[in-house]
């Protein structure tokens, strides 16, 4: 895993915010959230685990009137158990609430509702059946991911979308076990798989899946395959030179200064022919200087 290094510099655009949020997932987040708006699906947004705020900033752009966006992260708080504490110390030692809030407020006027603590508290903080979109990207430990998936199930609307990060990363086997267990035993139905994330629902996946396939098949920057496993249709997408979707720049954005016009190089002096060089070399210096003065006065 490549570590995204925090920075004290205010971001100029979304790509300046540290974090793991590839262009394909930015495209998919945007598509799912826009589709919900098109169909008039209203509900709150929730993100478990925010790191420096990259995906939260995009989610906040899709918040509708009278909807609430909640984020939950430990930040500097003490982890609830030894394994989680070791994970936090290793991967997120530099994460602070101040850094997240600075990045978020670079793009938005107000913060989301911030819950600083373990994600195990989320079921008591967010009402059941209130959210249309939940992004789970917190602990990578099986026990915690299992609980986060259960909370997402209770908090989501029937047609809502849950996004589970790192479901097949080499360094997160606990996430893989919890996610596929949810698919096989807990009623979660995959909608699509990106390189990092599984997009799913506890509702009927077919309508949204069919529309997603239509959209992806029209793009030339996506590799696409459809497979079947354990009775589930699995839509797998991977980026092929994909660029992130357009996103508003932050209030700190500074346009690049146009490059100055290059100073033209001086014209090369005309080269003497070999015959003239011989004549000049043979003439006495006094005669050569006199000839040059005459040529200069005529110029």
Buried (B, 14 or more C-beta within 10 A) or exposed (E): EEEBEBBEEBBBBBEBBBBBBBBBBBBBBBBBBEBBEEEEBEBBBBBBBBBBBBBBBBBBBBBBEEBBBBBBBBBEEEBBEEBBEEBBEEBBEEBBBEBBBBBBBBBBEEBBBBBBBBBBBBBEBBEEEBBBBBBBBBBBBBBBBBBBBBBBBBBBBEBBBBBBBBBBBEEBEBBBBBBBBBBEEBEBBBBBBBEBBBBBBBBEBEEBBEBBBEEBEEBEEBEBEEEEEEEBBBBBBBBEEBEBBEBEBBEBBEEEEEEEEEEEEEEEEEEEEEEEEEEEEEEEEEEBEEEEEEEEEEE
